[in-house]
């Protein structure tokens, strides 16, 4: 199995070594390989697992074309249709449409007039601050927190992203994150593994975030019953929307407390999420066992002609 990374992620993927070790312990032969290495024959692998191809946001068409190539040669994890859907955060609109509680989100497309779109958003905003970020992004890159009075600066931020032909997201800044942090719930093979607390990444007054792999303070925590319930609804909704027949190899559900204290979906990470093995002893081994089982099931289906 290939564990897919990127040259840009070298030294930043804290999950890679624990996963290599866990896979070796589970009897899996694995290699860490850069997704854009032209010398790799992807068909030699039984599966290709996306782990840290973190430069894809700057090269999305190339990355998706590569995913299509891999999908034709072997098994891509997560699957191609999931990756296509999940690499652009317009997926939040799809989930909201089926009743999932998301952080309220307005999208500004490249052809929209930025100040007009921002004005319409601010007219509906019930908080004092808001966030501007690209619809295709990772690690808080090109993201900034604004006060209402900074509408001109926010409009310029939107226009800069539009000039790059990028869609833009506008969301209220939910101040509960400053105290409770962001909850991330990790699922392997459809089963809950562990949860962590991620500290707020957008201090007031900071400029536009440029770090593509920003992580901040990460600590283990227990997920509340309400967070479990929402995360499971999210994953069930994805299965219906994308007509998935088997559970996803991995999923990370990122939640924020809403103004009413109830959790809201901030992001759903199904492409290349950090899995925070260091904060949950045994979690890398659990994931390796799931992967071993998935590959074994593939072998059985291939031999019997089923599935």
VEXKE-697622 format. One record per residue: x, y, z negated of N, C-alpha, C in turn; residue number from 0; residue in one letter. Coordinates in steps of 0.2 Angstrom, whole numbers, padded with zeros to 4 digits. Atoms other than C-alpha are relative to their C-alpha. Example, Ala and Ser with C-alpha at 12.3 -4.5 7.8 and 13.67 -1.06 7.14 Angstrom:
// residues 2
SITE|n.xx|n.yy|n.zz|ca.xx|ca.yy|ca.zz|c.xx|c.yy|c.zz|i|aa
SITE|0004|-0006|0000|0062|-0022|-0039|0004|0006|0000|0|A
SITE|-0004|-0006|0001|0068|-0005|-0036|-0004|0005|-0003|1|S
END
This chain:
// residues 307
SITE|n.xx|n.yy|n.zz|ca.xx|ca.yy|ca.zz|c.xx|c.yy|c.zz|i|aa
SITE|0004|-0006|0000|0000|0000|0000|0004|0006|0000|0|X
SITE|-0004|-0007|0000|0006|0018|0004|-0003|0004|-0005|1|X
SITE|0002|-0005|0004|0005|0031|-0009|0002|0007|0003|2|X
SITE|-0001|-0006|-0004|0003|0047|0001|0001|0006|-0003|3|X
SITE|-0002|-0007|0003|0012|0063|-0004|0002|0005|0005|4|X
SITE|-0003|-0005|-0004|0020|0078|0004|0007|0002|-0002|5|X
SITE|-0006|-0003|0002|0037|0085|0004|-0001|0006|-0005|6|X
SITE|0001|-0006|0004|0030|0101|-0004|-0002|-0002|-0007|7|X
SITE|0002|0002|0007|0024|0090|-0019|0005|-0003|-0004|8|X
SITE|-0006|0003|0003|0041|0083|-0023|0001|0004|-0007|9|X
SITE|-0001|-0002|0006|0044|0085|-0041|-0006|0003|-0004|10|X
SITE|0006|-0003|0003|0026|0091|-0045|-0005|-0005|-0001|11|X
SITE|0005|0005|0001|0016|0075|-0044|0002|-0004|-0006|12|X
SITE|-0001|0004|0006|0016|0069|-0062|-0003|-0007|0000|13|X
SITE|0004|0007|0000|0005|0054|-0058|0004|-0005|0004|14|X
SITE|-0003|0004|-0005|0017|0047|-0045|0004|-0006|-0003|15|X
SITE|-0005|0005|0004|0030|0038|-0056|-0004|-0005|-0004|16|X
SITE|0004|0004|0004|0017|0031|-0068|-0004|-0005|0004|17|X
SITE|0004|0004|-0005|0006|0024|-0053|0005|-0005|0003|18|X
SITE|-0004|0005|-0003|0021|0016|-0045|0002|-0005|-0005|19|X
SITE|-0002|0005|0005|0026|0007|-0061|-0006|-0004|-0001|20|X
SITE|0006|0004|0001|0008|0002|-0064|-0002|-0005|0006|21|X
SITE|0001|0004|-0005|0006|-0005|-0047|0005|-0006|0001|22|X
SITE|-0005|0006|0000|0022|-0015|-0048|-0002|-0005|-0005|23|X
SITE|0002|0005|0006|0016|-0022|-0065|-0006|-0004|0002|24|X
SITE|0006|0004|-0002|0000|-0027|-0056|0001|-0005|0006|25|X
SITE|-0002|0004|-0006|0009|-0036|-0042|-0001|0003|0007|26|X
SITE|0001|-0003|-0006|0006|-0023|-0029|0007|0003|0003|27|X
SITE|-0006|-0003|-0003|0020|-0018|-0017|-0002|0007|0003|28|X
SITE|0002|-0007|-0002|0019|0001|-0015|0006|0004|0002|29|X
SITE|-0005|-0004|-0002|0029|0014|-0006|-0003|0007|0000|30|X
SITE|0003|-0007|-0001|0027|0033|-0008|0003|0003|0006|31|X
SITE|-0002|-0002|-0007|0027|0041|0009|-0003|0007|0001|32|X
SITE|0003|-0007|-0002|0024|0059|0016|-0005|-0001|0006|33|X
SITE|0006|0001|-0005|0008|0060|0026|0002|0002|0007|34|X
SITE|-0002|-0002|-0006|0017|0069|0040|0007|-0003|0003|35|X
SITE|-0006|0003|-0002|0032|0058|0042|-0001|-0004|0006|36|X
SITE|0001|0003|-0007|0032|0053|0061|0003|-0007|0000|37|X
SITE|-0003|0006|-0001|0042|0038|0058|-0004|-0006|-0003|38|X
SITE|0004|0005|0004|0029|0028|0047|-0005|-0003|0005|39|X
SITE|0005|0004|-0003|0019|0014|0055|-0005|-0001|-0005|40|X
SITE|0005|0000|0005|0003|0016|0045|-0003|-0007|0000|41|X
SITE|0003|0007|-0001|-0004|-0001|0052|0004|-0005|-0004|42|X
SITE|-0003|0005|0004|0009|-0010|0042|-0002|-0001|-0007|43|X
SITE|0003|0000|0007|0000|-0006|0026|-0007|-0003|-0001|44|X
SITE|0007|0003|0001|-0015|-0015|0019|-0005|0006|-0002|45|X
SITE|0004|-0006|0002|-0021|0002|0012|0004|0006|0000|46|X
SITE|-0004|-0006|0001|-0016|0020|0012|-0004|0004|-0005|47|X
SITE|0003|-0003|0005|-0020|0029|-0004|0002|0008|0000|48|X
SITE|-0001|-0007|0001|-0021|0048|-0004|0002|0002|-0007|49|X
SITE|-0001|-0002|0007|-0012|0055|-0019|0002|0007|-0001|50|X
SITE|-0002|-0007|0001|-0003|0072|-0017|0002|0003|0007|51|X
SITE|-0002|-0004|-0006|-0003|0078|0001|-0002|0007|0000|52|X
SITE|0002|-0006|0003|-0005|0095|-0007|0001|0006|0005|53|X
SITE|-0001|-0005|-0005|0000|0105|0009|-0006|0000|0005|54|X
SITE|0005|0001|-0005|-0016|0099|0018|-0004|0007|0001|55|X
SITE|0004|-0005|0000|-0025|0115|0014|0002|0005|0005|56|X
SITE|-0003|-0005|-0004|-0013|0125|0025|0000|-0003|0007|57|X
SITE|-0001|0004|-0006|-0014|0112|0039|-0006|-0005|0001|58|X
SITE|0006|0004|0000|-0032|0105|0038|-0001|-0004|0007|59|X
SITE|0001|0004|-0007|-0034|0101|0057|0005|-0006|0001|60|X
SITE|-0005|0006|-0001|-0018|0091|0057|-0001|-0005|-0005|61|X
SITE|0001|0006|0005|-0022|0082|0041|-0006|-0004|0002|62|X
SITE|0006|0004|-0001|-0039|0077|0046|0001|-0005|0007|63|X
SITE|-0002|0004|-0006|-0032|0071|0063|0004|-0006|-0002|64|X
SITE|-0004|0005|0002|-0019|0061|0054|-0004|-0005|-0004|65|X
SITE|0005|0004|0003|-0033|0054|0043|-0004|-0005|0004|66|X
SITE|0003|0004|-0005|-0042|0048|0058|0004|-0005|0003|67|X
SITE|-0005|0004|-0003|-0026|0040|0065|0000|-0006|-0005|68|X
SITE|-0001|0005|0005|-0024|0030|0048|-0006|-0004|0000|69|X
SITE|0006|0004|0001|-0042|0025|0047|-0001|-0005|0006|70|X
SITE|0001|0005|-0005|-0041|0017|0064|0005|-0006|-0001|71|X
SITE|-0005|0004|0000|-0025|0008|0059|-0001|-0005|-0006|72|X
SITE|0000|0004|0006|-0029|0002|0041|-0006|0003|-0004|73|X
SITE|0005|-0003|0004|-0040|0006|0026|0003|0006|-0004|74|X
SITE|-0002|-0006|0003|-0039|0024|0020|-0004|0001|-0006|75|X
SITE|0003|-0001|0006|-0043|0028|0002|0001|0007|-0003|76|X
SITE|0007|0002|-0001|-0054|0037|-0001|-0002|0000|0008|77|X
SITE|0001|0001|-0007|-0063|0034|0016|0000|0007|0004|78|X
SITE|-0001|-0006|-0005|-0062|0046|0031|-0006|0004|-0001|79|X
SITE|0006|-0004|0000|-0080|0052|0030|0000|0004|-0007|80|X
SITE|-0001|-0003|0007|-0077|0056|0011|0005|0006|0001|81|X
SITE|-0006|-0005|0000|-0061|0066|0015|-0003|0006|0004|82|X
SITE|0002|-0006|-0004|-0069|0076|0029|-0005|0004|-0003|83|X
SITE|0005|-0004|0004|-0083|0081|0018|0002|0004|-0006|84|X
SITE|-0003|-0002|0006|-0073|0084|0003|0005|0006|0000|85|X
SITE|-0006|-0005|-0001|-0059|0095|0010|-0003|0007|0001|86|X
SITE|0003|-0007|0000|-0071|0110|0012|-0005|0001|-0005|87|X
SITE|0004|0000|0006|-0080|0116|-0003|-0007|0002|0002|88|X
SITE|0007|0000|-0002|-0096|0119|0007|-0004|-0006|-0002|89|X
SITE|0004|0006|0003|-0100|0102|0000|-0004|0002|-0006|90|X
SITE|0004|-0002|0006|-0106|0111|-0016|-0007|0002|0002|91|X
SITE|0007|-0001|-0003|-0121|0117|-0005|-0004|-0006|0001|92|X
SITE|0003|0007|-0001|-0125|0099|0000|-0002|-0003|-0007|93|X
SITE|0002|0003|0007|-0125|0094|-0019|-0005|0004|-0003|94|X
SITE|0005|-0004|0003|-0135|0109|-0024|-0007|-0002|0003|95|X
SITE|0006|0001|-0004|-0148|0105|-0011|-0004|-0007|-0002|96|X
SITE|0003|0007|0002|-0151|0087|-0019|-0001|0001|-0008|97|X
SITE|0002|-0001|0007|-0153|0095|-0036|0005|0000|-0005|98|X
SITE|-0005|0001|0005|-0136|0094|-0044|0002|0007|-0002|99|X
SITE|-0001|-0007|0003|-0132|0109|-0056|0007|0002|0001|100|X
SITE|-0007|-0003|-0001|-0117|0118|-0049|0001|0007|-0002|101|X
SITE|-0002|-0007|0001|-0108|0134|-0053|-0003|0004|0006|102|X
SITE|0003|-0003|-0005|-0119|0146|-0043|0005|0003|0005|103|X
SITE|-0005|-0002|-0005|-0110|0149|-0026|-0003|0003|0006|104|X
SITE|0002|-0003|-0006|-0112|0160|-0012|0006|0000|0005|105|X
SITE|-0005|0001|-0005|-0102|0157|0004|0000|0006|0005|106|X
SITE|-0001|-0006|-0005|-0095|0171|0016|0004|-0003|0005|107|X
SITE|-0003|0003|-0006|-0091|0165|0033|0005|0005|0004|108|X
SITE|-0005|-0004|-0003|-0077|0172|0044|-0003|0006|0004|109|X
SITE|0004|-0005|-0004|-0090|0182|0055|-0004|0004|-0004|110|X
SITE|0004|-0004|0004|-0099|0189|0040|0003|0007|-0002|111|X
SITE|-0003|-0007|0002|-0097|0208|0035|0002|-0001|-0007|112|X
SITE|-0002|0002|0007|-0087|0206|0019|-0004|0004|-0006|113|X
SITE|0003|-0004|0005|-0094|0221|0009|-0008|-0001|-0001|114|X
SITE|0007|0002|0000|-0112|0217|0014|-0001|-0006|-0004|115|X
SITE|0001|0006|0004|-0110|0199|0008|0001|0001|-0007|116|X
SITE|-0001|-0001|0007|-0102|0204|-0008|-0005|0004|-0003|117|X
SITE|0005|-0004|0003|-0115|0217|-0011|-0006|-0004|-0002|118|X
SITE|0006|0004|0001|-0129|0204|-0009|0002|-0005|-0006|119|X
SITE|-0002|0005|0005|-0119|0192|-0021|-0001|0004|-0007|120|X
SITE|0000|-0004|0006|-0117|0206|-0034|-0007|0002|-0003|121|X
SITE|0007|-0001|0002|-0135|0210|-0034|-0004|-0005|-0003|122|X
SITE|0003|0006|0004|-0139|0193|-0040|0004|-0003|-0006|123|X
SITE|-0005|0002|0005|-0124|0191|-0052|-0003|0002|-0007|124|X
SITE|0002|-0001|0007|-0129|0189|-0070|0006|0001|-0005|125|X
SITE|-0006|-0001|0004|-0111|0190|-0077|0004|0006|0002|126|X
SITE|-0004|-0006|-0002|-0099|0204|-0078|0006|-0001|0004|127|X
SITE|-0006|0001|-0005|-0085|0196|-0068|-0002|-0006|0004|128|X
SITE|0001|0005|-0005|-0084|0185|-0053|0007|-0002|0003|129|X
SITE|-0006|0003|-0003|-0071|0174|-0043|-0001|0000|0007|130|X
SITE|0000|0001|-0007|-0066|0175|-0025|0005|-0005|0001|131|X
SITE|-0005|0005|-0001|-0058|0160|-0018|-0001|-0003|0007|132|X
SITE|0001|0003|-0006|-0056|0151|-0001|-0004|-0007|-0001|133|X
SITE|0004|0006|0000|-0068|0137|0004|0005|-0006|0001|134|X
SITE|-0005|0005|0000|-0053|0126|0008|0006|0002|-0004|135|X
SITE|-0006|-0003|0004|-0040|0128|-0006|0001|-0006|-0005|136|X
SITE|-0002|0004|0005|-0031|0119|-0020|0004|0003|-0005|137|X
SITE|-0004|-0003|0006|-0023|0123|-0037|-0001|0008|-0001|138|X
SITE|0001|-0007|0001|-0031|0140|-0038|0004|0005|0005|139|X
SITE|-0004|-0005|-0005|-0021|0147|-0023|-0005|0005|0004|140|X
SITE|0004|-0005|-0003|-0028|0163|-0015|-0006|0001|-0004|141|X
SITE|0006|-0001|0005|-0040|0164|-0030|0001|0006|-0004|142|X
SITE|-0001|-0006|0005|-0043|0180|-0041|-0007|0001|-0003|143|X
SITE|0006|-0002|0004|-0055|0185|-0054|-0001|0008|0000|144|X
SITE|0001|-0007|0000|-0063|0202|-0053|-0006|0002|-0005|145|X
SITE|0005|-0003|0003|-0074|0214|-0063|-0005|0003|0005|146|X
SITE|0004|-0003|-0005|-0089|0221|-0055|0002|0007|0003|147|X
SITE|-0002|-0006|-0002|-0081|0238|-0054|0006|0000|0006|148|X
SITE|-0005|0001|-0005|-0067|0230|-0043|-0003|-0002|0007|149|X
SITE|0003|0003|-0006|-0079|0227|-0028|0004|0002|0006|150|X
SITE|-0004|-0001|-0006|-0068|0236|-0016|0006|-0004|0001|151|X
SITE|-0005|0004|0000|-0053|0226|-0020|-0002|-0007|0002|152|X
SITE|0003|0007|-0001|-0063|0210|-0020|-0002|0000|0008|153|X
SITE|0002|0000|-0007|-0070|0215|-0003|0006|0000|0005|154|X
SITE|-0006|0001|-0004|-0052|0217|0004|0003|-0007|0000|155|X
SITE|-0002|0007|0001|-0048|0200|-0003|-0004|-0004|0005|156|X
SITE|0005|0003|-0004|-0063|0193|0006|0003|0001|0008|157|X
SITE|-0001|-0002|-0007|-0058|0202|0022|0007|-0003|0002|158|X
SITE|-0006|0003|-0001|-0040|0195|0021|-0001|-0007|0002|159|X
SITE|0001|0007|-0001|-0046|0177|0020|-0004|-0001|0007|160|X
SITE|0004|0001|-0006|-0058|0180|0034|0004|0001|0006|161|X
SITE|-0005|-0001|-0005|-0044|0187|0045|0004|-0006|0002|162|X
SITE|-0003|0006|-0001|-0036|0170|0043|-0005|-0005|0003|163|X
SITE|0005|0005|-0002|-0052|0162|0049|-0002|-0005|-0005|164|X
SITE|0002|0004|0006|-0056|0155|0032|-0006|0002|-0003|165|X
SITE|0006|-0001|0003|-0072|0153|0024|0001|0002|-0008|166|X
SITE|-0001|-0003|0007|-0074|0162|0006|-0006|-0002|-0004|167|X
SITE|0005|0001|0005|-0083|0157|-0010|0000|0006|-0005|168|X
SITE|0001|-0005|0005|-0090|0169|-0022|-0004|-0004|-0006|169|X
SITE|0003|0004|0006|-0094|0162|-0040|0000|0005|-0006|170|X
SITE|-0001|-0003|0007|-0098|0170|-0057|0006|-0002|-0004|171|X
SITE|-0005|0003|0005|-0084|0169|-0069|-0004|-0001|-0007|172|X
SITE|0003|0002|0006|-0091|0159|-0083|0004|0000|-0006|173|X
SITE|-0005|-0001|0006|-0083|0165|-0099|0001|-0005|-0005|174|X
SITE|-0001|0006|0004|-0086|0149|-0108|0006|-0004|0001|175|X
SITE|-0006|0004|-0002|-0071|0142|-0099|0006|0003|-0005|176|X
SITE|-0005|-0003|0004|-0060|0154|-0110|0001|-0003|-0007|177|X
SITE|0000|0004|0007|-0065|0144|-0126|0000|-0007|0001|178|X
SITE|0001|0007|-0001|-0070|0127|-0120|0005|-0003|0005|179|X
SITE|-0004|0002|-0005|-0059|0126|-0105|-0004|-0004|0005|180|X
SITE|0003|0003|-0006|-0063|0116|-0089|0000|-0008|-0002|181|X
SITE|0001|0008|0002|-0069|0097|-0092|0002|-0003|0007|182|X
SITE|-0001|0004|-0006|-0062|0085|-0079|-0001|-0007|-0002|183|X
SITE|0002|0007|0001|-0070|0067|-0079|0003|-0004|0005|184|X
SITE|-0003|0004|-0005|-0060|0054|-0070|-0003|-0007|0000|185|X
SITE|0003|0007|-0002|-0068|0038|-0062|0004|-0004|0005|186|X
SITE|-0004|0005|-0004|-0059|0023|-0055|-0005|-0005|0002|187|X
SITE|0004|0006|-0002|-0069|0011|-0044|-0007|0001|-0003|188|X
SITE|0007|-0002|0002|-0085|0020|-0050|-0001|-0001|-0007|189|X
SITE|0000|0001|0007|-0081|0017|-0068|0004|0006|-0004|190|X
SITE|-0003|-0005|0004|-0077|0031|-0081|0006|-0002|-0003|191|X
SITE|-0006|0001|0003|-0059|0031|-0086|0002|0004|-0006|192|X
SITE|-0002|-0004|0005|-0055|0046|-0096|-0002|0007|0002|193|X
SITE|0002|-0007|-0001|-0058|0065|-0098|0006|0004|-0003|194|X
SITE|-0005|-0005|0002|-0046|0080|-0100|-0003|0007|-0001|195|X
SITE|0002|-0007|0001|-0048|0098|-0105|0006|0004|0004|196|X
SITE|-0004|-0004|-0004|-0040|0110|-0092|-0001|0007|-0003|197|X
SITE|0000|-0007|0002|-0036|0128|-0099|-0002|0004|0006|198|X
SITE|0002|-0005|-0005|-0043|0143|-0090|0006|0002|0004|199|X
SITE|-0006|-0001|-0004|-0031|0147|-0075|0000|0007|0002|200|X
SITE|0000|-0007|-0003|-0037|0165|-0071|-0001|0005|-0005|201|X
SITE|0000|-0006|0005|-0032|0178|-0084|-0003|0006|0003|202|X
SITE|0002|-0007|-0002|-0041|0195|-0083|0006|0004|0002|203|X
SITE|-0005|-0005|-0002|-0030|0207|-0073|0005|-0003|0004|204|X
SITE|-0005|0003|-0004|-0020|0194|-0064|-0001|0002|0007|205|X
SITE|0001|-0001|-0008|-0017|0196|-0045|-0002|-0006|0003|206|X
SITE|0002|0006|-0004|-0021|0184|-0032|0004|-0006|-0002|207|X
SITE|-0004|0006|0001|-0015|0166|-0037|0003|-0002|0006|208|X
SITE|-0004|0002|-0006|-0002|0160|-0025|0003|-0007|-0001|209|X
SITE|-0003|0007|0001|0004|0144|-0034|-0005|-0005|0003|210|X
SITE|0005|0006|-0003|-0003|0129|-0023|-0001|-0005|-0005|211|X
SITE|0001|0006|0004|-0001|0117|-0037|0000|0002|-0008|212|X
SITE|0001|-0003|0007|-0006|0127|-0053|-0004|-0005|-0004|213|X
SITE|0004|0004|0004|-0011|0116|-0067|-0002|0002|-0007|214|X
SITE|0001|-0003|0007|-0009|0125|-0084|0000|-0005|-0005|215|X
SITE|0000|0004|0006|-0012|0117|-0101|-0005|-0005|0001|216|X
SITE|0005|0006|-0001|-0020|0099|-0099|0001|-0004|-0007|217|X
SITE|0000|0004|0006|-0025|0090|-0115|-0006|-0005|0001|218|X
SITE|0005|0005|0000|-0035|0074|-0118|-0006|0003|-0004|219|X
SITE|0006|-0002|0004|-0053|0076|-0124|-0006|-0005|0001|220|X
SITE|0006|0004|-0001|-0070|0067|-0126|-0005|0004|0005|221|X
SITE|0005|-0003|-0004|-0083|0070|-0113|-0007|0000|-0004|222|X
SITE|0006|0000|0004|-0100|0075|-0120|-0005|-0004|0004|223|X
SITE|0005|0004|-0003|-0116|0065|-0116|-0003|0004|0006|224|X
SITE|0003|-0005|-0005|-0122|0080|-0105|0005|0000|0006|225|X
SITE|-0005|0001|-0006|-0105|0079|-0095|0000|-0006|0003|226|X
SITE|0000|0006|-0003|-0106|0061|-0093|-0006|-0001|0005|227|X
SITE|0006|0001|-0003|-0124|0062|-0087|0001|0004|0007|228|X
SITE|-0001|-0004|-0006|-0120|0076|-0074|0005|-0003|0005|229|X
SITE|-0005|0004|-0004|-0104|0067|-0068|-0003|-0006|0004|230|X
SITE|0003|0006|-0003|-0114|0051|-0065|-0005|0002|0006|231|X
SITE|0005|-0003|-0005|-0128|0061|-0056|0004|0002|0007|232|X
SITE|-0003|-0002|-0005|-0115|0069|-0045|0003|-0006|0005|233|X
SITE|-0002|0006|-0003|-0107|0052|-0040|-0005|-0004|0004|234|X
SITE|0005|0004|-0004|-0123|0044|-0036|-0003|0004|0006|235|X
SITE|0002|-0004|-0005|-0128|0059|-0026|0005|0000|0006|236|X
SITE|-0005|0001|-0006|-0112|0058|-0015|-0001|-0007|0003|237|X
SITE|0002|0007|-0003|-0116|0039|-0013|-0006|0001|0005|238|X
SITE|0006|-0001|-0004|-0133|0044|-0006|0002|0004|0006|239|X
SITE|-0001|-0005|-0006|-0127|0059|0005|0004|-0004|0005|240|X
SITE|-0004|0003|-0005|-0113|0049|0013|-0001|-0007|0001|241|X
SITE|0002|0007|-0001|-0121|0032|0013|0006|-0005|-0002|242|X
SITE|-0005|0004|0002|-0107|0024|0003|-0002|-0007|-0002|243|X
SITE|0002|0007|0002|-0108|0005|0001|0004|-0003|-0006|244|X
SITE|-0004|0002|0006|-0094|0003|-0012|0002|0006|-0004|245|X
SITE|-0003|-0006|0004|-0088|0014|-0026|0006|0003|0003|246|X
SITE|-0006|-0003|-0002|-0075|0026|-0023|0006|-0002|-0004|247|X
SITE|-0006|0003|0003|-0057|0021|-0027|0001|0005|-0006|248|X
SITE|-0002|-0005|0005|-0055|0038|-0037|-0005|0005|0001|249|X
SITE|0004|-0006|-0001|-0065|0053|-0041|0001|0004|-0007|250|X
SITE|0000|-0004|0005|-0063|0068|-0052|-0005|0005|0000|251|X
SITE|0006|-0004|0001|-0078|0078|-0058|0002|0006|-0004|252|X
SITE|-0002|-0006|0004|-0073|0096|-0064|-0006|0004|-0002|253|X
SITE|0006|-0003|0003|-0086|0104|-0075|0002|0006|-0004|254|X
SITE|-0001|-0006|0004|-0088|0121|-0083|-0007|0001|-0004|255|X
SITE|0006|-0002|0004|-0100|0127|-0097|-0004|0006|0003|256|X
SITE|0004|-0005|-0002|-0114|0137|-0090|-0002|0005|-0005|257|X
SITE|0002|-0005|0005|-0121|0153|-0098|-0005|-0003|-0005|258|X
SITE|0005|0004|0004|-0134|0141|-0106|0004|-0005|-0004|259|X
SITE|-0004|0005|0004|-0120|0130|-0113|0000|-0007|0004|260|X
SITE|0000|0006|-0003|-0125|0116|-0101|0005|-0001|0005|261|X
SITE|-0005|0000|-0005|-0112|0109|-0089|-0002|0001|0007|262|X
SITE|0001|-0001|-0007|-0111|0114|-0071|0006|-0002|0004|263|X
SITE|-0005|0003|-0004|-0101|0106|-0057|0004|0006|0003|264|X
SITE|-0005|-0005|-0003|-0086|0117|-0052|0003|-0002|0006|265|X
SITE|-0002|0003|-0006|-0078|0106|-0040|0000|-0008|-0001|266|X
SITE|0000|0008|0000|-0078|0087|-0035|0006|-0002|0004|267|X
SITE|-0006|0001|-0003|-0061|0081|-0031|0000|-0008|0002|268|X
SITE|0000|0006|-0002|-0061|0066|-0020|0005|-0002|0005|269|X
SITE|-0005|0000|-0005|-0046|0069|-0009|0007|-0002|-0003|270|X
SITE|-0007|0000|0002|-0030|0072|-0018|0000|0002|-0007|271|X
SITE|0000|-0003|0007|-0034|0075|-0037|0006|-0002|-0004|272|X
SITE|-0004|0002|0006|-0022|0075|-0051|-0004|-0005|-0004|273|X
SITE|0004|0005|0004|-0027|0060|-0062|0002|0000|-0007|274|X
SITE|-0001|-0001|0007|-0019|0065|-0078|0001|-0007|-0004|275|X
SITE|-0001|0006|0003|-0012|0048|-0082|0004|0001|-0007|276|X
SITE|-0004|-0002|0006|0000|0056|-0095|-0005|0001|-0006|277|X
SITE|0004|-0002|0006|-0015|0062|-0106|-0005|-0006|-0002|278|X
SITE|0005|0006|0002|-0024|0044|-0106|0005|-0006|0001|279|X
SITE|-0004|0006|0000|-0012|0030|-0110|-0004|-0006|0002|280|X
SITE|0004|0006|-0003|-0017|0014|-0100|-0004|0002|0006|281|X
SITE|0004|-0002|-0005|-0026|0024|-0087|0003|-0002|0007|282|X
SITE|-0003|0002|-0007|-0013|0021|-0073|0000|-0008|0001|283|X
SITE|0001|0008|-0001|-0014|0002|-0077|-0007|-0001|0002|284|X
SITE|0007|0001|-0002|-0033|0003|-0076|-0001|0001|0008|285|X
SITE|0001|-0002|-0007|-0032|0012|-0059|0004|-0006|0005|286|X
SITE|-0003|0005|-0003|-0019|-0001|-0053|-0004|-0006|0001|287|X
SITE|0005|0006|0000|-0031|-0015|-0058|-0005|0001|0005|288|X
SITE|0006|-0001|-0005|-0045|-0007|-0048|0003|-0001|0007|289|X
SITE|-0003|0000|-0006|-0034|-0005|-0033|0002|-0008|0002|290|X
SITE|-0002|0008|-0001|-0028|-0024|-0034|-0007|-0003|0002|291|X
SITE|0006|0003|-0001|-0046|-0029|-0035|-0003|0002|0007|292|X
SITE|0002|-0003|-0006|-0051|-0018|-0020|0003|-0004|0006|293|X
SITE|-0004|0003|-0006|-0037|-0025|-0009|-0002|-0008|0000|294|X
SITE|0002|0007|0000|-0042|-0043|-0015|-0007|-0001|0004|295|X
SITE|0007|0000|-0003|-0060|-0040|-0010|0001|0001|0008|296|X
SITE|-0001|-0001|-0007|-0054|-0034|0007|0002|-0007|0003|297|X
SITE|-0003|0006|-0003|-0044|-0050|0010|-0006|-0005|0000|298|X
SITE|0005|0005|0000|-0059|-0061|0005|-0005|0002|0006|299|X
SITE|0004|-0002|-0005|-0070|-0051|0017|0003|-0002|0007|300|X
SITE|-0003|0002|-0006|-0058|-0053|0031|0000|-0007|0002|301|X
SITE|-0001|0008|-0001|-0056|-0072|0028|-0007|-0003|0002|302|X
SITE|0007|0003|0000|-0075|-0075|0027|-0004|0004|0006|303|X
SITE|0004|-0004|-0005|-0080|-0062|0041|-0006|0004|-0003|304|X
SITE|0006|-0004|0003|-0092|-0053|0029|0002|0007|-0001|305|X
SITE|-0001|-0007|0002|-0094|-0035|0024|0002|0005|0006|306|X
END
